[in-house]
Amino acid sequence: MATTTDRPVMTETMRAVVITENGGPEVLEPATIPLPDRLGCEVLVKVAAAGVNPFDLMIRAGLAGSCGTAEVPAVLGHDFSGVVVESPYAAHPLQPGVEVFGVAGAPRTAGSYAEYVSVSSLSVARKPKSLSHVEAAAVPLAALTAWGLVVDVAKAHEGQRILVHAGAGGVGHFVVQLAAYFGARVATTSSPRNAGWLRQLGAEQVLDYGAEPFESQVAGVDVVINLVDDLDVATRSLGVLRRGGLLVHVPLTPSPGLAALAEEAGMRYTGYAVAPDATVLAVLSRLIDSGDINVYVDDVYDLEDVADAHSLLAQGHTRGKLVLKVSEE
């Protein structure tokens, strides 16, 4: 008798996009590669859609540093939404046919720019019922990062003042919503075109970064969450914090001297690195299905057009997330 650990009848190869060297978007190449082997507690998922993240661009370019460098050839991609096709054991809660979303282990293991991905069951949860696979694929890495920043680090609470740099981006639009959900008073930097939308998401104040310096528009905040890969923005942010306030600098590029500057100014400082967590994904799924948190997908690309998605994301003006359609839902 077949068990959930027996591979169903399917092709032994799959469509994917790989890199064989580091470089620009042009190094992303469509390929046919073997299906991944499911090991131990992993689940094998047929991918319907995959999210595109700035981290993917850094790995592609060979700039991810201590957070991981891909050994080429490599399949990139972290976010995914799809359907379980293999489970670890017969009584596992994620059985074949269950719709899930989660985070792949790239660059240490193959990522989600492929028709199938094998991931730890601790990195995947049931997909929000109210979302399509395309919408769900936009959630995991960005929303997990936002949860960690808002709940674990900032400890958002009623009346707290939080400034978010780049609130309209993939992580940012979840940070704004979660901070407001937990009662914080949220200010965020943005271009004018996103101002109304960000207020709908819960921002109390939207600062036009192109009109005048943000530090002339806000002061005395408790926490600054900097999602901009700009050391100057991070340094200037120390000037808008109250005495003893917290600066959270999220970009993965080095920020030499920032901790010392914060200490000298009488402020606290930390970086942040997200970790996949199925329990938090399940909480986020409930918040989405209840309507308390929304996801915005700016554009959708076919898997083979991922280079175009990387090029657009690199421009830095995406609202919400970009998603790859991998297979039919």
Secondary structure, DSSP 8 states (H G I E B T S, - for coil): ---TTS--S--SEEEEEEESS-SSGGGEEEEEEE-----TTEEEEEEEEEEE-HHHHHHHHT--GGG----SSEE---EEEEEEEE-SSTT-SS-TT-EEEEE--TTTS--SSBSEEEEEGGGEEE--TTS-HHHHTTSHHHHHHHHIIIIIIS---TT-EEEEETTTSTTHHHHHHHHHHTT-EEEEEE-GGGHHHHHHHT-SEEEETTTS-GGGT---EEEEEE-SS-HHHHHHHGGGEEEEEEEEE--SS--TTHHHHHHHTT-EEE-------HHHHHHHHHHHHTTSS---EEEEEEGGGHHHHHHHHHTT---SEEEEE-S--
